[in-house]
Amino acid sequence: MKLLTTFGVVLAIVSIPA
């Protein structure tokens, strides 16, 4: 589950400036 959480956080961080 940690992988999914990390992916979600990274996706959110990348989506903010985009």
C-alpha atoms as an extended CHARMM CRD file, in Angstrom:
* protein
*
        18  EXT
         1         1  MET       CA              0.0000000000        0.0000000000        0.0000000000  PROA      1               0.0000000000
         2         2  LYS       CA              2.9820000000        2.2640000000        0.5990000000  PROA      2               0.0000000000
         3         3  LEU       CA              3.7110000000        2.2670000000       -3.1240000000  PROA      3               0.0000000000
         4         4  LEU       CA              0.1950000000        3.4520000000       -3.9280000000  PROA      4               0.0000000000
         5         5  THR       CA              0.4360000000        6.1600000000       -1.2780000000  PROA      5               0.0000000000
         6         6  THR       CA              3.8000000000        7.3590000000       -2.5840000000  PROA      6               0.0000000000
         7         7  PHE       CA              2.4770000000        7.3820000000       -6.1530000000  PROA      7               0.0000000000
         8         8  GLY       CA             -0.5510000000        9.3820000000       -5.0560000000  PROA      8               0.0000000000
         9         9  VAL       CA              1.5990000000       11.9560000000       -3.2690000000  PROA      9               0.0000000000
        10        10  VAL       CA              3.9940000000       12.2940000000       -6.2180000000  PROA      10              0.0000000000
        11        11  LEU       CA              1.0790000000       12.5880000000       -8.6400000000  PROA      11              0.0000000000
        12        12  ALA       CA             -0.4740000000       15.3450000000       -6.5180000000  PROA      12              0.0000000000
        13        13  ILE       CA              2.8300000000       17.2510000000       -6.2560000000  PROA      13              0.0000000000
        14        14  VAL       CA              3.3710000000       17.0030000000      -10.0080000000  PROA      14              0.0000000000
        15        15  SER       CA             -0.2280000000       18.0350000000      -10.7500000000  PROA      15              0.0000000000
        16        16  ILE       CA             -0.0470000000       21.2250000000       -8.6640000000  PROA      16              0.0000000000
        17        17  PRO       CA              2.4560000000       23.1820000000      -10.8330000000  PROA      17              0.0000000000
        18        18  ALA       CA              1.1370000000       21.5900000000      -14.0330000000  PROA      18              0.0000000000
